[in-house]
Amino acid sequence: MAKYLIYALLIIEAAAALWPLPEAIRVKNNLASWPWSMAAQNSAELIANRPTVLKQEIIAWEKVLTEKVETRDGLLRLAFLNWQLYQDDQAKAFWEQAFYLDPGFVASLQPQLF
């Protein structure tokens, strides 16, 4: 029986090595294990503040697009930022605008971004 338990644990360890945890879970576990660690606290703060940083970048890019002519790169960046915030409708709208400006280039990027 112990032999099968060892095999099961080895399989689980191999799976964990091939399929790593997301960064947020690793930081959370690190913070739970080492609550006094400044590096773990800083990493947790960065993850907690990420949506705020993304929203600020979206506002900055939208301001750039209102002041200047629409650019393909700006629209693609806005699509990617909105996608990271799970705002799929807005991301799709920016993606379609960028596709309208340069269909060949944007179509070649589609598998990499989404």
N, C-alpha and C positions, 0 to 999 in steps of 0.2 A: 504494500500500500504506500509506503514512504517513497518507493521508487517512482510511482506514478505522480505523486505530489511534486517531486523534484523535477520530473519531466514537464509537468504543467507550469511550474514556476519558470523554467528555462524558456518555454514557449512564450510566456507572458513577457519576460525580459527581452526576448528577441523582437517581439512585436512592438514593444515600447521603444526599442532602439531604432526600428525602421519607421515608426509612426510617431514623431515627437509631438509633445503637447503644444497647444498655442501659447504664445508669449504671455498673455494675460494670466493663464492658469499657472505657468511656471513662476511668474512674479508673485502671484498670490501665495503659492506654496512656499516660495523662498521667504516671503514676509512672515508667514506663519511659523516657519522654522527658525528664522533669525529676526525677531521683531526689533532688536536693537541695532540692526545693520542699517547704516545710512544709505548704502547702495540699494538695498531692497526697498527702503522707504522712498528713495528718489525715483526708482523704477515704477513703483506703485502710483506715485503722484503723476508721473508722465502719462501712464495709461489712463488714469482717472480724468486728466485734463485734455486728453486727445480730442474728444468731440468739440470742446471749446476752441481749440487751436484750429481744427478743420473749419469750423464755422467762421472764424476770423479770416482765414485764407479765402473762403468762398466770398465773403463780403468784399475783400480787397480785389479779387478777380472780377467780380461783378462791377465794381467801380471802374476798373480798367476798361472793361468792355463798353460801359456807357460813355466814357470819355473818348475812346478811340473806335476805329472801325473794328467790327468783329473779326477776330483772328482765329484761325483753326486751332492753334496751340492753346489759346486761352479757353476756347470752348471745350476742348478735350480735357484740359485740367479741371474745369468745372464739372464735367461729366464724371471724372474719376473721383473728385472730392465728394460729390453728392452720392456716388455709389458707395464710398466708404462709410457714409453716414446712413446707409440703407434708405436713401430717398431715390428709389428707382425711377419714378415718373420724371423727376427733374433731371436725373442723370440721362435718361433716354432722350429728353427734349434737347439737352445740350449736345448729345451725341448726334442726333439727327441734324442739328444746325451745322455742326462741324462736317458731317457727311455731305451736306448740301454745298458747302464751300469747296471741299476737296474729296470727292468720292473715292478716288483711287487710293490715296494715302490712308484715309480713315478706315476703309474696308480691310486694308492690310494689317491694321492694328487690332481689329476686333477680337481675335482669339487671345491676345495678350492681356487686354484690359478686363474683359468681362468673361 
